[in-house]
């Protein structure tokens, strides 16, 4: 599950490059579900997106990068 407030803080802390990368990966996942052969389902896409959101580094870790 996701803690939306925590995810919001992480997203705000992303730099422009990180945010664009995140959006591109999100768009690619959606395209795979939409145009694929059914091997990557919408449920799998949602699970993958939740993992991505949960794995965004904490704002303090981003400052150190």
N, CA, C and O of each residue as an XYZ file, in Angstrom:
260
protein
N       0.839     -1.175      0.000
C       0.000      0.000      0.000
C       0.888      1.243      0.000
O       2.081      1.174      0.293
N       0.287      2.363     -0.330
C       1.056      3.596     -0.427
C       0.587      4.595      0.627
O      -0.599      4.691      0.940
N       1.544      5.324      1.157
C       1.253      6.451      2.040
C       1.329      7.693      1.149
O       2.419      8.174      0.839
N       0.169      8.205      0.741
C       0.124      9.272     -0.254
C       0.869     10.528      0.184
O       1.513     11.176     -0.640
N       0.794     10.882      1.459
C       1.512     12.073      1.939
C       3.023     11.887      1.812
O       3.733     12.812      1.419
N       3.510     10.696      2.143
C       4.946     10.408      2.051
C       5.390     10.408      0.579
O       6.443     10.948      0.240
N       4.571      9.795     -0.285
C       4.889      9.768     -1.712
C       4.927     11.196     -2.263
O       5.804     11.532     -3.059
N       3.984     12.029     -1.842
C       3.943     13.429     -2.291
C       5.239     14.142     -1.937
O       5.798     14.854     -2.771
N       5.725     13.963     -0.714
C       6.979     14.590     -0.295
C       8.143     14.105     -1.148
O       9.007     14.895     -1.530
N       8.169     12.815     -1.448
C       9.243     12.264     -2.265
C       9.208     12.845     -3.680
O      10.248     13.185     -4.244
N       8.005     12.955     -4.248
C       7.874     13.488     -5.603
C       8.312     14.949     -5.648
O       9.018     15.357     -6.570
N       7.907     15.722     -4.678
C       8.286     17.143     -4.623
C       9.810     17.288     -4.558
O      10.369     18.239     -5.104
N      10.475     16.348     -3.891
C      11.928     16.431     -3.723
C      12.705     15.996     -4.971
O      13.908     16.244     -5.057
N      12.045     15.354     -5.934
C      12.746     14.935     -7.147
C      13.235     16.152     -7.925
O      12.577     17.192     -7.960
N      14.399     16.001     -8.546
C      14.834     17.055     -9.457
C      14.131     16.849    -10.803
O      13.437     15.850    -10.994
N      14.306     17.769    -11.714
C      13.600     17.701    -12.995
C      13.921     16.425    -13.763
O      13.025     15.801    -14.331
N      15.168     16.041    -13.786
C      15.578     14.840    -14.499
C      14.934     13.593    -13.893
O      14.435     12.730    -14.615
N      14.949     13.508    -12.580
C      14.338     12.366    -11.907
C      12.847     12.292    -12.155
O      12.301     11.209    -12.364
N      12.186     13.436    -12.133
C      10.747     13.481    -12.373
C      10.412     13.068    -13.803
O       9.458     12.324    -14.034
N      11.202     13.554    -14.762
C      10.970     13.185    -16.162
C      11.207     11.695    -16.381
O      10.455     11.048    -17.110
N      12.229     11.158    -15.765
C      12.500      9.721    -15.875
C      11.343      8.915    -15.315
O      10.900      7.941    -15.924
N      10.861      9.322    -14.162
C       9.750      8.639    -13.513
C       8.505      8.668    -14.406
O       7.823      7.655    -14.558
N       8.216      9.822    -14.989
C       7.066      9.935    -15.881
C       7.231      9.078    -17.132
O       6.264      8.477    -17.600
N       8.435      9.016    -17.673
C       8.672      8.208    -18.869
C       8.467      6.725    -18.574
O       7.872      6.009    -19.379
N       8.951      6.265    -17.435
C       8.766      4.859    -17.058
C       7.282      4.567    -16.848
O       6.792      3.509    -17.242
N       6.573      5.503    -16.228
C       5.131      5.350    -16.027
C       4.419      5.234    -17.376
O       3.590      4.347    -17.574
N       4.748      6.131    -18.294
C       4.135      6.101    -19.623
C       4.457      4.800    -20.355
O       3.592      4.240    -21.027
N       5.684      4.319    -20.230
C       6.073      3.070    -20.879
C       5.271      1.890    -20.324
O       4.817      1.034    -21.084
N       5.099      1.845    -19.012
C       4.300      0.773    -18.416
C       2.873      0.798    -18.939
O       2.309     -0.248    -19.259
N       2.290      1.977    -19.025
C       0.917      2.104    -19.526
C       0.845      1.660    -20.983
O      -0.094      0.966    -21.373
N       1.813      2.049    -21.777
C       1.834      1.664    -23.190
C       1.959      0.149    -23.352
O       1.326     -0.438    -24.230
N       2.768     -0.477    -22.512
C       2.927     -1.932    -22.582
C       1.600     -2.629    -22.296
O       1.250     -3.598    -22.970
N       0.863     -2.141    -21.303
C      -0.440     -2.732    -20.987
C      -1.405     -2.510    -22.153
O      -2.110     -3.428    -22.572
N      -1.426     -1.299    -22.664
C      -2.369     -0.935    -23.720
C      -2.090     -1.675    -25.026
O      -3.017     -2.169    -25.668
N      -0.841     -1.753    -25.415
C      -0.496     -2.297    -26.721
C       0.108     -3.678    -26.706
O       0.459     -4.217    -27.756
N       0.235     -4.255    -25.530
C       0.895     -5.552    -25.427
C      -0.004     -6.718    -25.781
O      -1.140     -6.549    -26.222
N       0.539     -7.902    -25.575
C      -0.173     -9.133    -25.919
C      -0.902     -9.742    -24.719
O      -1.330    -10.895    -24.778
N      -1.045     -8.989    -23.644
C      -1.731     -9.491    -22.462
C      -0.811    -10.089    -21.426
O      -1.268    -10.498    -20.359
N       0.476    -10.149    -21.715
C       1.432    -10.711    -20.770
C       1.703     -9.798    -19.581
O       2.079    -10.256    -18.502
N       1.509     -8.518    -19.792
C       1.686     -7.527    -18.728
C       0.322     -6.895    -18.505
O      -0.089     -6.005    -19.250
N      -0.370     -7.353    -17.489
C      -1.753     -6.943    -17.245
C      -1.817     -5.605    -16.516
O      -0.812     -5.101    -16.014
N      -3.017     -5.046    -16.470
C      -3.192     -3.782    -15.750
C      -2.905     -3.969    -14.262
O      -2.369     -3.065    -13.621
N      -3.258     -5.135    -13.703
C      -2.931     -5.395    -12.294
C      -1.426     -5.427    -12.076
O      -0.928     -4.907    -11.078
N      -0.704     -6.037    -13.007
C       0.754     -6.071    -12.913
C       1.325     -4.657    -13.031
O       2.280     -4.309    -12.338
N       0.739     -3.852    -13.907
C       1.188     -2.470    -14.099
C       1.004     -1.678    -12.809
O       1.907     -0.962    -12.375
N      -0.165     -1.812    -12.205
C      -0.434     -1.096    -10.950
C       0.558     -1.528     -9.879
O       1.100     -0.684     -9.165
N       0.803     -2.829     -9.757
C       1.773     -3.323     -8.776
C       3.156     -2.736     -9.030
O       3.851     -2.343     -8.093
N       3.552     -2.677    -10.294
C       4.863     -2.131    -10.655
C       4.942     -0.637    -10.332
O       5.958     -0.162     -9.825
N       3.878      0.092    -10.623
C       3.864      1.528    -10.326
C       3.912      1.781     -8.817
O       4.597      2.697     -8.363
N       3.196      0.982     -8.050
C       3.247      1.128     -6.589
C       4.661      0.879     -6.080
O       5.142      1.606     -5.211
N       5.335     -0.145     -6.616
C       6.734     -0.407     -6.229
C       7.613      0.789     -6.557
O       8.459      1.190     -5.757
N       7.405      1.361     -7.756
C       8.210      2.520     -8.156
C       7.991      3.685     -7.205
O       8.953      4.311     -6.760
N       6.728      3.983     -6.888
C       6.446      5.081     -5.968
C       7.075      4.835     -4.606
O       7.663      5.740     -4.013
N       6.950      3.613     -4.114
C       7.505      3.295     -2.793
C       9.030      3.310     -2.783
O       9.635      3.466     -1.722
N       9.661      3.151     -3.946
C      11.126      3.114     -4.018
C      11.768      4.446     -4.373
O      12.988      4.525     -4.515
N      10.965      5.493     -4.517
C      11.563      6.819     -4.711
C      12.357      7.127     -3.442
O      11.837      6.970     -2.337
N      13.598      7.559     -3.587
C      14.399      7.848     -2.390
C      13.752      8.911     -1.509
O      13.032      9.788     -1.987
N      14.024      8.812     -0.232
C      13.548      9.810      0.730
C      14.160     11.168      0.373
O      15.263     11.220     -0.171
N      13.458     12.266      0.671
C      13.987     13.600      0.343
C      15.399     13.852      0.870
O      16.200     14.487      0.184
N      15.717     13.374      2.062
C      17.065     13.567      2.613
C      18.108     12.850      1.774
O      19.205     13.373      1.575
N      17.788     11.668      1.284
C      18.717     10.908      0.450
C      18.930     11.611     -0.884
O      20.035     11.594     -1.426
N      17.884     12.227     -1.413
C      18.006     12.946     -2.680
C      18.916     14.157     -2.548
O      19.646     14.485     -3.483
N      18.882     14.821     -1.408
C      19.738     15.994     -1.188
C      21.210     15.611     -1.191
O      22.061     16.409     -1.585
N      21.515     14.390     -0.752
C      22.895     13.933     -0.665
C      23.440     13.516     -2.022
O      24.655     13.396     -2.179
N      22.578     13.292     -3.006
C      23.010     12.821     -4.331
C      23.598     13.946     -5.133
O      24.015     13.739     -6.273
